[in-house]
């Protein structure tokens, strides 16, 4: 599976699940910055870094930025193998007081 295909399908699914939110792909993202952002209607936000598989190489600074953003809001690496788990965590984070 290509990363771009996975990412397009993920964005489509996020837009269906959160129709009043803003879902944006940062293109091209600055080095290390996650490439998909969710700005929820309740003022919360999240960032997802798409990978085509769990074994995919991380680019320089990606781990740093995902960890840093996760301390402020919600951020994860997402790939087909963990997609459902991450989407469940995302939903809980957007609905919680975090």
C-alpha positions in Angstrom: 0.0 0.0 0.0 1.3 3.4 -0.9 1.4 6.1 1.8 -0.4 8.6 -0.3 -3.3 6.2 -0.9 -3.5 5.4 2.9 -3.4 9.1 3.7 -6.2 10.0 1.2 -8.4 7.4 2.6 -7.7 8.4 6.1 -8.5 12.1 5.4 -11.7 11.1 3.7 -12.7 9.0 6.8 -11.8 11.8 9.2 -13.9 14.3 7.2 -16.8 11.9 7.3 -16.4 11.3 11.0 -15.8 15.0 11.9 -17.8 16.9 9.2 -17.8 20.3 11.0 -14.1 20.2 11.8 -11.2 21.3 9.6 -9.1 18.4 8.3 -6.0 19.6 6.4 -3.0 18.0 4.8 0.1 20.1 5.1 1.7 20.0 1.8 4.6 19.8 1.8 5.1 19.7 5.6 8.1 21.4 7.1 10.7 18.7 8.0 9.4 16.6 10.9 6.0 18.3 11.2 3.0 15.8 11.0 1.2 15.9 7.6 -2.5 15.7 8.7 -4.1 18.1 11.1 -7.5 18.1 12.7 -9.0 21.3 14.1 -12.1 20.1 16.0 -15.2 22.3 16.4 -14.6 22.3 20.2 -11.3 24.1 19.8 -9.1 21.1 20.2 -6.6 20.0 17.6 -4.6 16.9 16.7 -1.8 15.9 14.3 -1.3 12.6 12.5 1.9 11.5 10.7 0.9 8.9 8.1 3.2 6.0 7.3 2.5 3.2 4.9 3.4 0.6 7.5 4.6 0.2 11.0 8.1 -0.6 9.7 8.4 2.6 7.7 11.4 4.9 8.4 10.8 8.1 10.4 12.3 11.2 8.8 14.5 13.5 10.9 12.7 15.3 13.7 9.4 13.4 13.2 9.6 11.7 16.6 10.5 15.0 18.2 7.5 16.9 16.8 5.0 14.1 17.3 6.1 13.8 21.0 6.1 17.6 21.5 2.7 18.2 19.9 1.3 15.2 21.8 2.2 17.0 25.1 0.2 20.0 23.9 -2.7 18.3 22.2 -2.8 14.9 20.5 -0.3 13.5 18.0 0.4 10.0 16.7 2.1 8.1 13.9 -0.7 6.3 12.1 -0.4 3.4 9.7 -2.7 0.6 8.6 -1.7 -1.7 11.4 -2.6 0.8 14.2 -5.3 2.9 12.4 -8.3 1.7 14.5 -6.4 2.1 17.8 -5.2 5.6 16.9 -8.7 6.7 15.7 -10.2 5.5 18.9 -7.6 7.4 20.9 -8.2 10.4 18.8 -11.9 10.3 19.5 -11.3 10.0 23.2 -8.8 12.9 23.1 -11.1 15.2 21.2 -14.1 14.4 23.5 -12.1 14.6 26.7 -10.9 17.6 28.7 -7.4 17.1 27.3 
